[in-house]
């Protein structure tokens, strides 16, 4: 009897836990058990009008990213200085979930649904409201999660006052609203990665008052597994391109895309090898605005020489590049130490004459004079070492190292050799070259 009571108590506890955490093994569709949350304020009459128009069970859907993360957004779509309401919700029938985007407007002081679009999908990834064709009417751009985060579709709708006209419906892994053809409007760039086929395609859709056309499409590196968000970047010639950092193996590769003569160009993609090699780096180091000019630079990492006599492992020289057409233009030469949080900036001349090794045990980067013609290490020039604040306070480093920077827990030190003088390097010069990596 006691055993039966204990078993019953365990079952009751499990039931309570499952109920409280919102999980249920007994019902497959949790949305059907929940009513849409009631909105307040100026959105309350909008929701009431939506409920009346739907006439059945529905669930409000909240975009995960984009311009708005609200299920219902007030926005002036048609430029008449009066807001419409754009609502996202789902309905379910026969185990099929349908996503809806509805536009509601005010007629004689009463909110009414005036237009609707729908798609079989599971959620809303992102939403934008943009006048893509410069006609004074904002288009509604929706990224739908069709099947989880794996299969996605971007739809572009134009609101005509009494209908939503679908302009574009395209599968994507990443997309960006941008102007690459100097059309003075926001067009659409999509990138679709087919993991099963190890292929990827970029497409550019030109949106004008005359209509929509697929201006260009081209293959890009399909040997990748994921994308960072694409970013619009200004090139040295004044035009614009898109940087797309792609996860490839243990590192990243950057695809560059721009439009020239109505063609979508990927200047660093090798169409014969069917991959992008030039911008690959063997670490997850994304493009950043390294020099603070407002544009991103592409990092390319080169492994430094190693030798058995040097008791350390190889480091990397990272060169940050901008893009000019088919060329990568070097802008900064650096020794990046992400684990210890600092960088050393070199001149181009110095970068071509030194080799850097790392001693992970001592948290050191050691810069050597290096003969690249004879492939051999010469004298040590300087080294950077990171020690705990406690170790530094003990005084053991006072005589041989110079302090570059410090915080509450650690101290960055430098030791400069006499050989460094031939390159004009002393303690003050190392301080100029040294920078803490800001978070």
N, C-alpha and C positions, 0 to 999 in steps of 0.2 A: 504493500500500500504506500509506504513512504517513498519507495522507488518511483511509483506511478505519479505521486504528487510532485516529486522533484522533476520528473520528465515533463509534466504539464507546466511547471513553473519555467523551465528552460524554454519551452515552446512559446509561452506567453512573452517572455523577455525578448526572444528573437523577433516575435511579431511586433512588439512595441518599438524595438530598435529599428527595424526595417521601415515601420510607418513613420517614425520621427525623421529618419535620414532622407525620406522622400523616395526611397527605392521600393519597388513592389514586384515580387515574383509572381503575383496573382493576376495582374492585368498588363497587357502588352502596350496599351496606349494610355499613358498617364495624362496626356493633354485632354482626353475625353472626359476625365474626372474633374478638370479644373475649368472654371470660368475665366475669361479674360479679365485681368485686373482692371478695376474701375479707375478711370482717369478723372482728374479734378480740374477746376479752373476753366480756361478757354478751350481745353481739349475735351471736356465732358460732353458738350453737345455734338462734337465731331464723332466721338465714340458711339453715342446713342444713335446717330444717323447711320453709322457703319453697321451697328447691330441690326438695325431695321432693314438695311439693304441686304445683309447676308442672310438673315432669316433663319439661322440655325447655329450649330456649334462652330466656334472658330477659336483660334489662338493667335494673339498678337505676336509678331516676330520682331526681334530687335537686332539691327545690323551689328556685326562684331567690330567693324571699323568703317572708315570713310568720313564724309562730312558730318553725318549724323548717326548717332547710335540709338535714336528714338524710334519706336514702332510707328508713331504718328508725328509727322513734322509739318509745321506751317511754313509755306514758302510761296512766294509770288512767281508762279511758273510763266504766266503769259504777259507779264510786264504791265498790268493795268493798275498797279499799286495796291491791289487787294490780294490777300493771301488765299491760296488754295491749301488743302490738307492732303498730304500724301501718306497713305497708311499701308503697312505691310502685315499680312496675316496669313494663316494657313487653315485649310480645311482638309478633312480626311473622309474618304469614301472607299469601301472595299479594300482597306489596307493600303490605299494609295494616297500619299500626301501631296496636296497641290498648294503651291505658294501663290499669293495674290499681291499685286500692287494696285491700289485703288486711289483715285483722285476724287476728292470731295470739294464742292464749292457752295457758296451761299446764294440761295435763290429766294427772294422776298423775305430775307432775314432768317431763312431756315437752311441748315446744312443738308446737302443731298449728295449721294454718290453720282458723279457725272461720267466717270470712265474707269475702266479696269483692264489689267493685263494679268495673265496667269501662266504658270509653268509648273510642270511636275518636278519638284525639288524638295530639299529637306530644310533649307534655311537661307538666311541672307548674310553674305559675307561682308559686303560693303555697298554704300550708296553715295552717289554724287549728284548734284543738281548744277548743270553747266549749260550755258548757251553755246553749243558746239558749232552751229552754223551761222552765228551772228545775225539771226533774224529777230532778236528780241524775245524769243521764247526759250526758256530753259528746258533742255532735255533731261530726262531721268535716266541715270546710268546705274544699273544694278548688277552686282556680282552675286550670282546665286550659287549656293552649295547644293549641287545636284545629288552627289553621293559622298557624304562626309566632306572632308577637305581634299579629297582626291580628284573627283570629277566636279568641275565648276563651269558655269556658263555666264558670260556677260551679255546683258541685254541693254539696248539703248532705245528708249521710248520718247516719242514726241507727242506732247499734249495738244490736241486740236480744239479743245473746248468741250467736246462731247465724246471724245474717244482717245485712246492711247494707241498710237500707231507705232508698231515695232520697226525700227530702222536696222538694227543689228542684233543678231543672236549668234554668239561665237563661243566655242569652248576655250578655256584659258587656264593657265597655271598662274600667270601674273599679267596684269594689264596696267596701262598708264594713259591718262589723258594728257596730250602734249601736241605741240605744233612743230613738226619736223620739216614741213615743206613750205614754210614761210607764207602760209595761207591766212595768218592773223586770226586763227580760230583754234579751238581744241579738237584735235582729231584723236583717234583711238589706236594705240599700239597694244597688240596682244602677243603673248608668248605661251605656246602650248607644249608641254613636255609629256611625251608618251613613254612612260617608263618601260612598258612591256616590249616596245619596239626599239628602245634606245634611240629615239629620234626627237627632235625639237624643231619647231617652226615659229618664226616671228612674222606677224602680219601687221600692215599699216592700213587703216581705213580712213579715207578722206571724207569728211562730212561738210557739205556745203548746202546753201539754200536750194541748189538744183538736185540734191539727193546725196546718196552714199555710194562710194565706190571703194573696192579693195585696191588701193593704189599699188601695193607691192606685197610680196611674200618671199621669204627666203629661209633655207635651213640654217640652223645654228647648232652648237655642240649638244649632241644628245647623250653624251656619256657623263651626264650630271644627274644629281638626285634631288636637288631642291634649289629654290631661288630666294635671294634677298629681294626686297622691294626695289623695282627699277627706279632710277633717278634721272631727271633731265639735267643735262650739263652743258654749259656754254663752251664751245671750242675756241681755240686760239684765233681762228679766222672769223669769229663772230656768229657763226651758225650754231645750231644745237644738235646734240646727240643724246642718246640714252645709254647709261651705264647699267649693266645687269650683272651683279655678282652671283655666281652659280657655285653650289657646293659640288666639288669634284674630288672623289677619293677623300683624302685627309685634308685637302686644301680648298682653295677657291680659284676660279677662273672668271675673268671679267669679259663679258660680251659687250661690244660697242656697236650701236645701231644708229644710222642716220639715213636721211633721204637725199638722193642726188639724181637729178634728171629722171624723176618719177620712178626711181628704183630704191629699194631698201638695201642699204649697204651694211655689211658686217665685215669691216676691214681686216680683222685679225683672225677670222675663221678660215681655216684651210679646207677648201671644198674637196680636195683630193683625199686628204686624211680624214675628212669629215669630223674635225674637232678644232677647238681653239687651244693653241699651245702657248703662244707668245706671252699671254697675260696670266698664265698659271703661276701660283705660288703654293708651296707645300705646307701651308698653315692657313687657319681661318682668319686671315687678315683682310678685312673689307676695304673698299675705297673710302677715303676720308678727305676732308679739306685740310690737308697737311700744312699748307703755307698760309691759311687764313685769307685766301683771295675770293672766297665765296663759291668756289667750284671744287668738285671732288678730284683727287688725284688717284691714279691706279698704282698700287705697289707691286713691283716685280722683285722677287727675292733671288739672290744668287748665293749659292753655298760657297763659303770661304775655304781656302786650302787648309789641309791638315797634314801633320807629319808626326811620326812616332816619337821624335825627340821632344816634341812639344806636348807636355802632359795636360792636355785639355781636348775638348771636342769642338767640332766645327760650329761656327756662327754663320749668320747670313748678312749680306749687304742688301739693304732694301733701298731701291731707287724709286722715287715717286714720280709718275709721269702724267702729263696732260696729253690730249689728243689733237692732232692737226691732220684731218683727213685720214690717210693710211699710215701716218707716222705717230710714233710715241715719242714725245719730247720730254727728256729728263729735267726735272725741276729741283730735286733735292736728293742727296745721297746720305743715307742714315744707317746707323747701327741701332736696331730696335731691340730693347730688352723688356718684353711685356711682363715677364714674371717678376722682375724687380722694379718695374715701373719707370723706366727712363729711356731716353734716346740720345745718341751722339750724332750730331750733324757734321758731315765731312764736306770739304770741297771736292770737286770732281778730280782734281789733280792728286789730292791725297788719297781718294778712294781707289785710284788706279795704282797706288804705290804701297798700300798697306794690306795686311790680312789680319783678321780678327778671330781669335779662338775664345772658347768659353770654358771656365772651370766651374762646373755646377756645385761642386762640393764647397768651394770657397766663395761662391756667389760673385765670381769675377768675370769681366771681359778684358782680355789682354790684346792690345793693338801692337802688331809687329811691323817693322819695315820688311818689305817682301820683294824679292826679285822674281818677277813673273816670267822673264825670259829664261832664267835658269831654274825656275820652280823651286825656290828655297827661301827659308826664313832667314832674316838678318837679325838685327838687334831689336829688343823690345823698346817701344816708344813710350807708351803709358798704359796704365790699367785702371779700371774702375772696380771698386769693391763695395759691397753692401754689408753692413754689420748691424747687429742689434744696438740699441741705444745703451743698454747695460754694458755690452762689450766695449763700446767706445768710451763710456764714462770711466772705465777701468784704467784708461791712459795708455794702453799697449800700442795704440796706433798713432799717438801724438807726434812721434819723431819722424815717421816715414810717410805719412799720408796727409793730404790736404782735404778739408771738408768742402764738398760741393753743395750738399743740401742735407736737411734732416727733418724729422717729424717726431712725434711722441714715441715711436717704437723703433725706428731705424735711422741709420746715418749712411749717406752716400759719400764715398771717399775716392780720391784719385792719388796715384803715385806716378810721377813723370820722371823719365830717365834723361840722362845727359844727351843721348842720341837723338832725342826729340827736337833739340835746338836747330838741327839742320832743316827742319820743316817749319821753324818758327813757332814751335809748340812749347808753352810753359804752363804753369798752374792756371794763370789767368785765361790763357787761350782755351784750355780744357773746360773751364767754367763757362766760356762763351758757347762752346760746342755742346754742352750738357743741358738737357731739359727734362724735367719731370713730366711724365705722360699724365695729362689730366683725365679724370674719369668722365 
